[in-house]
Amino acid sequence: MSKKILILTGDAAEVLELYYPYYRILEEGYEAVIASPAKKTLHTVVHDFVEDWETYTEKPAHRIASHLAFADVSPAEYDGLIIPGGRAPEYIRLDANVPRILQHFLEQDKPVGAICHAAQVFAALKDTAYFQGRTMTAYQACRLDVEKLGAAYAADTLHVDGRLVTGHAWPDLPGFMREFLKLLK
């Protein structure tokens, strides 16, 4: 039976951090399921850097349909979880279903991949013991979020700690997906 991977996201996900994992999962012959707060066509964004700006810029990108709403996710059906970055993490973490979904993957020690701003989603958990003594990375603006979880912030742009794969941003996607897929096999 083919493995099934859940992608937890919403509007304003960084386009590369959603599309690249989605298609890599399909390329491996696995089933990729996109879940969002409501089943809908999602708007993605492009984050890029412009000379003389101290932060990234954001522009609209491609649209992609989600397959189901967070409320309809049965986490036990999935073998792994990927959380793309962008601005989606800052608001999907407010959904009442997100803690239930995250807890399943962390408690069952299934592979979890979180890239860029995805570390913000973990703030939905009341219990941060999952991250105590662990090391993760994220986009540098999320360093405080990682440390607030009780994890050490890795300066490396890609980090694997047990079954948790974290990446700094979209340029790290090749290594991020390689490490995530290794954990699935």
N, C-alpha and C positions, 0 to 999 in steps of 0.2 A: 504494500500500500504506500502511496506517495505521501511524503511529509507535507504538512500544512503550516504555513507561516502567517502570523497575524501582523499587519502593519497598522499601527495605532496613530492616527493623524487627524487633520482637519484643514479648514481653509487657511491659506497663507503658509503652508508647508513649503520649505525650500524645494523647488522643482527637481533638482538633481538628487537630493536626499530622499525623495519619494520615488521618482521614476527609476533611478539606477538600481536600488535594491529590488523593486518590484520586478523589473525585467531580468535581473540576475537570478532571482528565485525561480521565475518561470523557465529560464534557460537551463537550470539544473534539473528541471522536470518536477519541481515541487509546485504545490498550489499556493498562490499568494492571495491573501484576502485583505482588502483595505477596509478598515472600520473607522468611522467618524462619529461625532456626536449625533448626527442624523444621517440616514442614508440619502445621499445627494451627489450631485456633480460638484466636485471640489475645485476651488481656485488655488493654484499654486503661485509662488513668487520666485523671482530671481534675486538673489543677494549677491552683490558684487562690490568691488572697491574702486573708488574714483580718486585720482590724485588730489591731494589737498583736503580730503575729507578724513576725519578722525575715526569714522565708523563706516559701516557698509551702507549701500543704497539698496532700495527695494523697488522692483518693477513687476507688474503682472506677468505671468508666464502661462503655461499650458493648463488645461482643465483635465480632470480625470474623475471618473465615477467611483464612489465608494460602494462597497458591496453590502454593507450592513451598518446599523447603528450600534453604538457602544452597548446599549441596553440589550441587544440581541446577541452579544458575544458570549459564547460558552467556552471559556479559556481552556478547558480540558481537551477540547478538540484540536488544539494547536501544539505544534512541536517547538515553536520558537516565536519570539516577538521582536519586531523592529520598530523603533520610534524615530522618525525623521525630525530634523530641526526646522528652522525657520521661525515664524511667529506662532505657528499652530500650538506648540507646547505651552505657551503662556496662558492660553484659554482652555485647551482640552483638559488640563489638569483640574479644572473646576467642575468637570462633569462627575456626577455622583457614582458612575460606574467604573471610573478609572482606577480607584484603589482596589476594587474587587479583581479587576483584570491583572493589574500589576502584581498583587499579592500572590495570585496563582502561579505566575511564571517564576517569581523569586522563591516562593516556598517549595515549589517542585523542582527547583534548580534546572530549569530549562534555559536554553540560550536566549539572552536578551542583548539586543544591539541598540545603543542610543548614541546618536550623532549630533554634534553641534549644540543647539539649544535644548535638545531632548532631555537633558538632565533636569530641566525645570519640571518635567512631568512627575518626577519622583517626589516632589514636594507635596503631592496629593496624599502620600502615605503618612498616617499619623505615627507609625512606628518606623523610625529610621535605622533600627538595628540591622536591617539588611545591608547597610552600607558601612557600619562601624568596622574599622580596621581594613577597609578596602581602599583601592586606588582606582580612580577614574580620570578621564579627561573630558573636555567639552570645549566649546568656543570660549576664548579667554574671558569674555564678558559674563560667563556663567561660572567662573571659578568660585565665587562666593556661594552660589547655589550648591555646588559640589561639596564645599567645606561645611556648609550648614547641615548637610546630610550626615556628616561625620566621616566622610571619605577624605582621603588625601588627594589633592589635585596633581595629576601627572602633567608635567610640561610637555611631554611627548604628544604628538598629534594623533597617536593611535595607542590604545592600551587595552590589554586583555587581563582581567582579574577573574580567574575561575571561568564561569560561564557568562560573564558580563563583558561585552565588547563595547568600548566607547571610542569615539572619534571626535576630532577637533572641528572639522568642517568638510564640505564637499570634496576638496582636493584629496581627502584621505579615503574616499569611497573604495578604491581598488583593494587596499589593505583591510579596510573595515569589513567588506563583504567576504574577502578571502578568509579572514579569521572567523567570522560568523558562520560561514558555510562549513568550515572545518569542525566546528562544534556540533553541527547538525549531523555530520557523517559519523 
